[in-house]
């Protein structure tokens, strides 16, 4: 008799866990770090042009989502990025949502070589940046941006890694990090 009850309980728990597993794997947002999103986008970009290089990557707000961490762990479910091709004189625009590329668009665009980011220049990841943001009292945004956001872009001065949130006065604030050492090198606040 006890075996029957034990068996029934085990079957019930397996079904319960199976349902929870289905819910977890198929209904939750898939969040990626900056470097995970880059890897996914870079594969698509190299299929488009074997010499394509990243120009910009930025996380994007999830509208009306309460199931995501909003960047508090360095992960976001939506990322935008641009890759440049000097040969094609074009830019590939990608949008990644929940671990899948949902927008893939090519536009003719002039850009400078100094805007192209080599893979070896991507040394920091978003979990590190959000840890540094918290240590420097940067809070997650409450309106826009919602949570923490992450960007990487390059210009004549070099590669710029930034985390965006709000300061203690609720002002939009970006913290910039040295791409090689990870040290905080600058702060930008809105007025």
ROLOFI-247722 format. One line per 2 residues: number of its first residue (from 1); their letters; for each residue x, y, z of N, C-alpha, C. Coordinates in nm, 2 decimals. Layout:
! residues N
NUM) A) X Y Z X Y Z X Y Z; ...
This chain:
! residues 191
1) XX) 0.08 -0.12 0.00 0.00 0.00 0.00 0.09 0.13 0.00; 0.19 0.13 0.09 0.28 0.24 0.09 0.35 0.26 -0.04
3) XX) 0.38 0.15 -0.11 0.45 0.16 -0.24 0.37 0.23 -0.34; 0.24 0.20 -0.34 0.14 0.26 -0.43 0.14 0.41 -0.41
5) XX) 0.13 0.46 -0.28 0.13 0.60 -0.25 0.26 0.66 -0.29; 0.37 0.60 -0.26 0.50 0.65 -0.30 0.51 0.66 -0.45
7) XX) 0.47 0.56 -0.52 0.47 0.56 -0.67 0.39 0.68 -0.72; 0.27 0.70 -0.66 0.18 0.80 -0.71 0.24 0.94 -0.68
9) XX) 0.31 0.95 -0.57 0.37 1.08 -0.53 0.49 1.11 -0.63; 0.57 1.01 -0.66 0.68 1.02 -0.75 0.63 1.06 -0.89
11) XX) 0.52 0.99 -0.94 0.46 1.03 -1.07 0.41 1.17 -1.07; 0.34 1.21 -0.96 0.29 1.35 -0.95 0.41 1.45 -0.96
13) XX) 0.52 1.42 -0.88 0.63 1.51 -0.88 0.70 1.52 -1.02; 0.71 1.41 -1.09 0.77 1.41 -1.22 0.68 1.49 -1.32
15) XX) 0.55 1.48 -1.31 0.46 1.56 -1.40 0.47 1.70 -1.36; 0.47 1.73 -1.23 0.48 1.87 -1.19 0.61 1.93 -1.23
17) XX) 0.72 1.86 -1.22 0.86 1.92 -1.26 0.86 1.93 -1.41; 0.80 1.83 -1.48 0.80 1.84 -1.62 0.73 1.96 -1.67
19) XX) 0.61 1.99 -1.61 0.54 2.11 -1.65 0.61 2.23 -1.62; 0.68 2.24 -1.50 0.76 2.35 -1.47 0.88 2.37 -1.56
21) XX) 0.94 2.26 -1.60 1.05 2.26 -1.70 1.00 2.31 -1.83; 0.88 2.27 -1.88 0.83 2.32 -2.00 0.81 2.47 -1.99
23) XX) 0.75 2.52 -1.88 0.73 2.66 -1.86 0.86 2.74 -1.86; 0.96 2.68 -1.79 1.08 2.75 -1.79 1.15 2.76 -1.92
25) XX) 1.16 2.65 -2.00 1.23 2.65 -2.12 1.16 2.71 -2.24; 1.03 2.72 -2.23 0.95 2.76 -2.35 0.88 2.89 -2.33
27) XX) 0.86 2.94 -2.21 0.78 3.06 -2.20 0.86 3.18 -2.14; 0.98 3.15 -2.08 1.06 3.26 -2.03 1.15 3.33 -2.13
29) XX) 1.18 3.45 -2.11 1.27 3.52 -2.20 1.41 3.46 -2.18; 1.48 3.45 -2.29 1.62 3.40 -2.29 1.70 3.53 -2.29
31) XX) 1.78 3.54 -2.18 1.86 3.66 -2.16 2.00 3.62 -2.20; 2.08 3.72 -2.26 2.22 3.70 -2.30 2.30 3.81 -2.24
33) XX) 2.43 3.78 -2.22 2.52 3.88 -2.18 2.56 3.95 -2.31; 2.63 4.06 -2.30 2.68 4.13 -2.42 2.76 4.04 -2.51
35) XX) 2.86 3.97 -2.45 2.94 3.88 -2.54 2.87 3.76 -2.60; 2.77 3.71 -2.53 2.69 3.60 -2.58 2.61 3.65 -2.70
37) XX) 2.55 3.78 -2.69 2.48 3.84 -2.80 2.57 3.86 -2.92; 2.69 3.92 -2.89 2.79 3.94 -2.99 2.82 3.81 -3.07
39) XX) 2.85 3.71 -3.00 2.88 3.58 -3.06 2.77 3.54 -3.16; 2.65 3.54 -3.12 2.54 3.51 -3.20 2.53 3.60 -3.32
41) XX) 2.54 3.73 -3.30 2.54 3.83 -3.41 2.66 3.81 -3.50; 2.77 3.79 -3.45 2.89 3.78 -3.53 2.89 3.66 -3.63
43) XX) 2.83 3.55 -3.58 2.81 3.43 -3.67 2.73 3.47 -3.79; 2.62 3.55 -3.77 2.53 3.59 -3.88 2.61 3.69 -3.97
45) XX) 2.68 3.78 -3.91 2.76 3.88 -3.98 2.86 3.82 -4.07; 2.93 3.72 -4.02 3.04 3.65 -4.10 2.98 3.57 -4.21
47) XX) 2.86 3.52 -4.20 2.79 3.45 -4.31 2.75 3.56 -4.42; 2.72 3.68 -4.38 2.69 3.79 -4.47 2.82 3.84 -4.54
49) XX) 2.93 3.85 -4.46 3.06 3.90 -4.52 3.16 3.85 -4.43; 3.25 3.77 -4.48 3.36 3.70 -4.40 3.45 3.80 -4.33
51) XX) 3.45 3.93 -4.37 3.54 4.03 -4.31 3.46 4.14 -4.23; 3.33 4.11 -4.21 3.25 4.20 -4.13 3.30 4.22 -3.99
53) XX) 3.29 4.34 -3.94 3.33 4.37 -3.80 3.22 4.45 -3.73; 3.21 4.43 -3.60 3.11 4.50 -3.52 3.14 4.65 -3.52
55) XX) 3.03 4.73 -3.52 3.04 4.87 -3.51 2.98 4.92 -3.38; 2.87 4.85 -3.34 2.79 4.90 -3.23 2.71 4.78 -3.17
57) XX) 2.70 4.77 -3.04 2.61 4.67 -2.98 2.55 4.74 -2.86; 2.42 4.73 -2.84 2.35 4.79 -2.73 2.23 4.71 -2.69
59) XX) 2.20 4.70 -2.56 2.09 4.63 -2.51 1.97 4.73 -2.53; 1.85 4.66 -2.53 1.72 4.74 -2.56 1.62 4.70 -2.45
61) XX) 1.54 4.80 -2.42 1.43 4.78 -2.32 1.33 4.67 -2.37; 1.29 4.59 -2.28 1.18 4.50 -2.30 1.05 4.56 -2.26
63) XX) 0.96 4.59 -2.35 0.84 4.65 -2.32 0.74 4.56 -2.24; 0.69 4.61 -2.13 0.59 4.54 -2.05 0.63 4.40 -2.01
65) XX) 0.76 4.38 -1.98 0.81 4.25 -1.94 0.84 4.25 -1.79; 0.79 4.16 -1.72 0.82 4.15 -1.57 0.90 4.03 -1.54
67) XX) 0.93 3.94 -1.64 1.00 3.82 -1.62 1.15 3.83 -1.64; 1.20 3.94 -1.69 1.34 3.96 -1.71 1.41 4.02 -1.59
69) XX) 1.54 4.01 -1.59 1.62 4.07 -1.48 1.65 4.22 -1.51; 1.61 4.27 -1.63 1.64 4.41 -1.66 1.79 4.45 -1.64
71) XX) 1.87 4.35 -1.67 2.02 4.38 -1.67 2.08 4.37 -1.53; 2.01 4.34 -1.43 2.07 4.34 -1.30 2.18 4.23 -1.28
73) XX) 2.18 4.13 -1.37 2.28 4.03 -1.37 2.37 4.04 -1.49; 2.36 4.15 -1.56 2.44 4.17 -1.68 2.38 4.11 -1.81
75) XX) 2.26 4.06 -1.80 2.19 4.00 -1.92 2.07 4.07 -1.95; 2.04 4.08 -2.09 1.92 4.14 -2.14 1.86 4.04 -2.24
77) XX) 1.73 4.05 -2.27 1.67 3.96 -2.37 1.67 4.02 -2.51; 1.69 4.15 -2.52 1.69 4.21 -2.65 1.82 4.29 -2.67
79) XX) 1.88 4.27 -2.79 2.01 4.34 -2.83 2.00 4.39 -2.97; 2.05 4.51 -3.00 2.07 4.56 -3.13 2.22 4.57 -3.16
81) XX) 2.26 4.54 -3.28 2.39 4.55 -3.32 2.41 4.59 -3.47; 2.52 4.65 -3.50 2.55 4.68 -3.64 2.69 4.63 -3.67
83) XX) 2.70 4.57 -3.79 2.83 4.52 -3.84 2.86 4.59 -3.97; 2.98 4.63 -3.99 3.02 4.70 -4.11 3.10 4.61 -4.21
85) XX) 3.08 4.63 -4.34 3.16 4.56 -4.44 3.22 4.67 -4.53; 3.35 4.68 -4.52 3.42 4.78 -4.61 3.40 4.74 -4.76
87) XX) 3.41 4.61 -4.79 3.40 4.56 -4.92 3.26 4.59 -4.98; 3.16 4.57 -4.90 3.02 4.60 -4.95 2.97 4.74 -4.93
89) XX) 3.05 4.82 -4.86 3.01 4.95 -4.82 2.87 4.96 -4.76; 2.85 4.86 -4.68 2.72 4.84 -4.62 2.73 4.81 -4.47
91) XX) 2.61 4.82 -4.41 2.60 4.79 -4.26 2.49 4.69 -4.25; 2.52 4.58 -4.17 2.42 4.48 -4.14 2.37 4.52 -4.00
93) XX) 2.23 4.53 -3.99 2.17 4.57 -3.87 2.09 4.44 -3.82; 2.12 4.40 -3.70 2.06 4.28 -3.64 1.99 4.32 -3.51
95) XX) 1.88 4.25 -3.48 1.81 4.26 -3.36 1.80 4.12 -3.31; 1.84 4.09 -3.19 1.83 3.96 -3.12 1.73 3.97 -3.01
97) XX) 1.64 3.88 -3.01 1.54 3.87 -2.91 1.52 3.73 -2.86; 1.54 3.71 -2.73 1.53 3.58 -2.67 1.62 3.48 -2.73
99) XX) 1.74 3.52 -2.76 1.84 3.43 -2.82 1.83 3.40 -2.96; 1.74 3.47 -3.03 1.72 3.44 -3.18 1.73 3.58 -3.25
101) XX) 1.79 3.57 -3.37 1.79 3.69 -3.46 1.65 3.71 -3.52; 1.59 3.82 -3.49 1.46 3.85 -3.54 1.45 3.95 -3.65
103) XX) 1.55 4.04 -3.66 1.57 4.14 -3.77 1.71 4.13 -3.82; 1.71 4.12 -3.95 1.84 4.11 -4.03 1.82 4.20 -4.15
105) XX) 1.88 4.32 -4.15 1.86 4.42 -4.25 1.99 4.48 -4.29; 2.01 4.49 -4.42 2.13 4.55 -4.48 2.10 4.69 -4.54
107) XX) 2.19 4.79 -4.51 2.17 4.92 -4.56 2.30 4.97 -4.62; 2.30 5.05 -4.73 2.42 5.11 -4.77 2.46 5.22 -4.68
109) XX) 2.58 5.23 -4.64 2.62 5.32 -4.53 2.77 5.35 -4.54; 2.80 5.48 -4.54 2.94 5.51 -4.53 2.98 5.51 -4.38
111) XX) 3.10 5.46 -4.35 3.15 5.46 -4.22 3.30 5.47 -4.22; 3.36 5.50 -4.11 3.51 5.51 -4.10 3.56 5.38 -4.05
113) XX) 3.69 5.35 -4.09 3.75 5.23 -4.04 3.77 5.24 -3.89; 3.78 5.36 -3.84 3.80 5.37 -3.69 3.67 5.33 -3.61
115) XX) 3.56 5.31 -3.68 3.44 5.27 -3.61 3.43 5.11 -3.60; 3.52 5.04 -3.67 3.51 4.89 -3.67 3.58 4.84 -3.55
117) XX) 3.52 4.75 -3.48 3.57 4.68 -3.36 3.61 4.54 -3.39; 3.74 4.51 -3.37 3.79 4.38 -3.39 3.75 4.29 -3.28
119) XX) 3.74 4.16 -3.30 3.70 4.07 -3.19 3.79 4.08 -3.07; 3.92 4.10 -3.10 4.01 4.10 -2.99 4.00 4.22 -2.90
121) XX) 3.92 4.32 -2.94 3.90 4.44 -2.86 3.78 4.43 -2.77; 3.70 4.32 -2.78 3.59 4.30 -2.69 3.63 4.21 -2.57
123) XX) 3.68 4.28 -2.47 3.74 4.21 -2.36 3.65 4.21 -2.23; 3.56 4.31 -2.23 3.47 4.31 -2.11 3.34 4.26 -2.14
125) XX) 3.27 4.20 -2.04 3.13 4.15 -2.06 3.04 4.23 -1.97; 2.91 4.23 -2.00 2.82 4.30 -1.92 2.80 4.26 -1.78
127) XX) 2.82 4.14 -1.74 2.81 4.11 -1.59 2.92 4.18 -1.51; 3.04 4.20 -1.57 3.15 4.27 -1.50 3.10 4.42 -1.49
129) XX) 3.05 4.47 -1.60 3.01 4.62 -1.60 2.90 4.65 -1.50; 2.80 4.56 -1.49 2.70 4.58 -1.39 2.75 4.57 -1.25
131) XX) 2.84 4.48 -1.22 2.91 4.47 -1.09 2.98 4.60 -1.06; 3.05 4.66 -1.15 3.12 4.78 -1.13 3.02 4.90 -1.11
133) XX) 2.91 4.89 -1.19 2.81 5.00 -1.17 2.75 5.00 -1.03; 2.72 4.88 -0.98 2.67 4.87 -0.84 2.77 4.92 -0.74
135) XX) 2.90 4.89 -0.76 3.00 4.93 -0.67 3.02 5.08 -0.67; 2.98 5.15 -0.79 2.99 5.29 -0.80 2.85 5.36 -0.78
137) XX) 2.76 5.29 -0.72 2.63 5.34 -0.68 2.54 5.38 -0.80; 2.56 5.32 -0.91 2.47 5.34 -1.02 2.35 5.25 -1.00
139) XX) 2.23 5.30 -1.01 2.11 5.23 -0.98 2.05 5.19 -1.12; 1.96 5.09 -1.12 1.89 5.06 -1.24 1.79 5.17 -1.28
141) XX) 1.78 5.20 -1.41 1.68 5.30 -1.45 1.54 5.26 -1.41; 1.46 5.36 -1.38 1.32 5.33 -1.34 1.22 5.36 -1.46
143) XX) 1.25 5.45 -1.55 1.16 5.48 -1.66 1.24 5.44 -1.79; 1.31 5.53 -1.84 1.40 5.50 -1.95 1.54 5.55 -1.91
145) XX) 1.63 5.46 -1.91 1.62 5.32 -1.95 1.56 5.24 -1.83; 1.50 5.13 -1.86 1.44 5.04 -1.76 1.55 4.94 -1.72
147) XX) 1.60 4.95 -1.60 1.71 4.86 -1.56 1.84 4.91 -1.60; 1.94 4.82 -1.62 2.07 4.86 -1.66 2.08 4.83 -1.81
149) XX) 2.15 4.91 -1.89 2.18 4.89 -2.03 2.33 4.89 -2.05; 2.36 4.83 -2.16 2.51 4.81 -2.20 2.53 4.85 -2.34
151) XX) 2.64 4.92 -2.37 2.67 4.95 -2.50 2.82 4.94 -2.52; 2.86 4.91 -2.65 3.00 4.92 -2.69 3.00 4.98 -2.83
153) XX) 3.08 5.08 -2.84 3.11 5.14 -2.98 3.25 5.19 -2.98; 3.29 5.23 -3.10 3.43 5.27 -3.12 3.43 5.40 -3.21
155) XX) 3.53 5.49 -3.18 3.56 5.60 -3.26 3.71 5.62 -3.26; 3.75 5.74 -3.31 3.89 5.77 -3.32 3.97 5.75 -3.19
157) XX) 3.90 5.78 -3.08 3.97 5.77 -2.94 3.98 5.62 -2.89; 3.90 5.53 -2.95 3.91 5.39 -2.91 3.77 5.33 -2.88
159) XX) 3.78 5.21 -2.82 3.65 5.14 -2.79 3.60 5.19 -2.66; 3.47 5.21 -2.66 3.40 5.26 -2.54 3.30 5.16 -2.49
161) XX) 3.32 5.10 -2.37 3.23 5.01 -2.30 3.15 5.10 -2.20; 3.02 5.09 -2.20 2.94 5.17 -2.10 2.83 5.09 -2.05
163) XX) 2.79 5.12 -1.92 2.67 5.07 -1.86 2.59 5.20 -1.83; 2.46 5.19 -1.85 2.37 5.30 -1.84 2.27 5.27 -1.73
165) XX) 2.25 5.37 -1.64 2.15 5.35 -1.53 2.11 5.49 -1.48; 2.09 5.51 -1.35 2.06 5.64 -1.30 2.14 5.66 -1.17
167) XX) 2.18 5.78 -1.14 2.25 5.81 -1.02 2.15 5.83 -0.91; 2.21 5.87 -0.79 2.13 5.89 -0.67 2.02 6.00 -0.69
169) XX) 2.04 6.09 -0.78 1.95 6.20 -0.81 1.85 6.17 -0.92; 1.85 6.04 -0.96 1.76 5.99 -1.07 1.79 6.05 -1.21
171) XX) 1.92 6.09 -1.23 1.96 6.14 -1.36 2.02 6.02 -1.44; 1.99 6.02 -1.57 2.04 5.92 -1.66 2.20 5.94 -1.65
173) XX) 2.26 5.82 -1.63 2.41 5.83 -1.61 2.47 5.71 -1.69; 2.58 5.74 -1.75 2.66 5.63 -1.82 2.80 5.63 -1.75
175) XX) 2.84 5.51 -1.72 2.98 5.48 -1.67 3.06 5.42 -1.78; 3.18 5.47 -1.81 3.26 5.42 -1.91 3.38 5.35 -1.85
177) XX) 3.42 5.24 -1.92 3.53 5.15 -1.86 3.64 5.14 -1.97; 3.76 5.13 -1.91 3.88 5.10 -2.00 3.86 4.96 -2.05
179) XX) 3.87 4.94 -2.18 3.85 4.80 -2.23 3.95 4.70 -2.20; 4.07 4.75 -2.16 4.18 4.65 -2.13 4.19 4.62 -1.98
181) XX) 4.17 4.73 -1.90 4.19 4.71 -1.75 4.05 4.69 -1.68; 3.94 4.73 -1.74 3.81 4.73 -1.67 3.79 4.84 -1.57
183) XX) 3.89 4.93 -1.56 3.88 5.04 -1.47 3.78 5.15 -1.52; 3.71 5.21 -1.42 3.61 5.32 -1.46 3.70 5.44 -1.50
185) XX) 3.66 5.49 -1.62 3.74 5.60 -1.68 3.66 5.73 -1.70; 3.53 5.72 -1.69 3.45 5.84 -1.71 3.31 5.82 -1.67
187) XX) 3.24 5.93 -1.65 3.10 5.93 -1.62 3.03 6.04 -1.70; 2.91 6.01 -1.75 2.84 6.11 -1.83 2.70 6.12 -1.77
189) XX) 2.65 6.24 -1.73 2.52 6.25 -1.67 2.43 6.35 -1.76; 2.30 6.33 -1.76 2.22 6.42 -1.83 2.18 6.53 -1.73
191) X) 2.15 6.65 -1.78 2.11 6.76 -1.70 1.97 6.76 -1.65
